[in-house]
Amino acid sequence: MDERVTKIAALANIAAYSPELTKDYIDGAPHVKHESLRVLYGNLVVQVYDEAKKHNANPRVLDIGAGEGSVTLSYLELGATVVATDISENQLISLKKKCSRFGSKLEVRCEDVSDTIKNNSDSFDIIVANSFLHHIPDYLGMIDRLQSMLAPRGQFFSFQDPLRYDSLGNATRLFSSISYYFWRITKGDLIGGIRRSIRRKRGVFLQDCPYDNAEYHVTRNGVDQDEIHNLFQANGVDCQIISYFSTQNSFFQSLGALLGMKNTFAVIAKTVGSE
Ligand SMILES: C[S@@+](CC[C@H](N)C(=O)[O-])C[C@H]1O[C@@H](n2cnc3c(N)ncnc32)[C@H](O)[C@@H]1O
């Protein structure tokens, strides 16, 4: 993987998550916005935690790309000890505010995920990467390296990444695009959205445009759920891919789910080593 691309994507994230954009992020984050997705997500968070509790009374969680801390907060509330890392200081300011009452149960580090991995000497019962894989150009290499940081019976848990685009049916792709542009119209940002989409189709990534990184996965082919599954299985790790439908607009969210469409996925992978 081109190191320059990785670096640019990481740097652009620092700009992308400024405080002014936080409200926009929530509006653009279907798993935060729609109740049905919040329920699915909440159930998986708890399922992963309950599993970890079977093997460690005090589960240790690493939240990578922790952002403003919605996952970190959930795991702290459940009783875990959490190390939260993110490249954006702005995001972490919100996270610290949100989670301040948990004191020494929380450690926060502002760093690139590659440094989190490089400098790590701990092992974790849960490594969570929520809405994060699509921000990392070499997400497969990252997942591969993260596996060595899992405790025996440890779990990797990711949520809210786009399924590989060419694995979706034409109808789902069309429906997802219509929904996306409809949402853009309601945001009063249709022209901007179309411009960015054309630019990305030409493979151009602007470092000083915060949206480019927030939408960076669009420059690729989604996130390859099959490669992730194969990577874990090849290392003897049980891996479950959970697919569901997700879009920003509430009407299209209900309709897409009703029609049984799927364009987004979660991963729960569990090492099988002895304790
Ligand atoms: C879509 S947000 C998700 C935040 C949080 N996990 C959530 O679900 O609300 C993606 C986060 O990844 C962070 N990020 C992107 N690239 C990163 C990198 N290379 N290293 C660490 N964090 C990164 C961004 O700063 C941002 O906070």
The ligand as an SDF file (V2000), in Angstrom:
LIG
                    3D

 27 29  0  0  0  0  0  0  0  0999 V2000
  -16.4030    8.0530   11.0560 C   0  0  0  0  0  0  0  0  0  0  0  0
  -15.4260    8.4670   12.4450 S   0  0  0  0  0  0  0  0  0  0  0  0
  -15.9280    7.2260   13.5910 C   0  0  0  0  0  0  0  0  0  0  0  0
  -15.7680    7.6780   15.0110 C   0  0  0  0  0  0  0  0  0  0  0  0
  -16.2850    6.7090   16.0650 C   0  0  0  0  0  0  0  0  0  0  0  0
  -15.6430    5.4290   15.9990 N   0  0  0  0  0  0  0  0  0  0  0  0
  -17.7720    6.5820   15.9560 C   0  0  0  0  0  0  0  0  0  0  0  0
  -18.2510    5.5350   15.5820 O   0  0  0  0  0  0  0  0  0  0  0  0
  -18.4810    7.5430   16.2690 O   0  0  0  0  0  0  0  0  0  0  0  0
  -13.8190    7.9390   11.9800 C   0  0  0  0  0  0  0  0  0  0  0  0
  -12.7390    8.3510   12.9710 C   0  0  0  0  0  0  0  0  0  0  0  0
  -11.5060    7.7880   12.5580 O   0  0  0  0  0  0  0  0  0  0  0  0
  -10.4690    8.7130   12.8440 C   0  0  0  0  0  0  0  0  0  0  0  0
   -9.3150    8.3570   11.9820 N   0  0  0  0  0  0  0  0  0  0  0  0
   -9.2580    8.3710   10.6300 C   0  0  0  0  0  0  0  0  0  0  0  0
   -8.0580    7.9550   10.1900 N   0  0  0  0  0  0  0  0  0  0  0  0
   -7.3230    7.6460   11.3010 C   0  0  0  0  0  0  0  0  0  0  0  0
   -6.0180    7.1290   11.5070 C   0  0  0  0  0  0  0  0  0  0  0  0
   -5.2050    6.8660   10.4830 N   0  0  0  0  0  0  0  0  0  0  0  0
   -5.6210    6.8850   12.7840 N   0  0  0  0  0  0  0  0  0  0  0  0
   -6.4510    7.1480   13.8280 C   0  0  0  0  0  0  0  0  0  0  0  0
   -7.6870    7.6470   13.6900 N   0  0  0  0  0  0  0  0  0  0  0  0
   -8.1290    7.8960   12.4440 C   0  0  0  0  0  0  0  0  0  0  0  0
  -11.1060   10.0600   12.5300 C   0  0  0  0  0  0  0  0  0  0  0  0
  -10.4160   11.1270   13.1410 O   0  0  0  0  0  0  0  0  0  0  0  0
  -12.5180    9.8570   13.0670 C   0  0  0  0  0  0  0  0  0  0  0  0
  -12.6350   10.2560   14.3960 O   0  0  0  0  0  0  0  0  0  0  0  0
  1  2  1  0
  2  3  1  0
  2 10  1  0
  3  4  1  0
  4  5  1  0
  5  6  1  0
  5  7  1  0
  7  8  2  0
  7  9  1  0
 10 11  1  0
 11 12  1  0
 11 26  1  0
 12 13  1  0
 13 14  1  0
 13 24  1  0
 14 15  1  0
 14 23  1  0
 15 16  2  0
 16 17  1  0
 17 18  1  0
 17 23  2  0
 18 19  1  0
 18 20  2  0
 20 21  1  0
 21 22  2  0
 22 23  1  0
 24 25  1  0
 24 26  1  0
 26 27  1  0
M  CHG  2   2   1   9  -1
M  END
$$$$
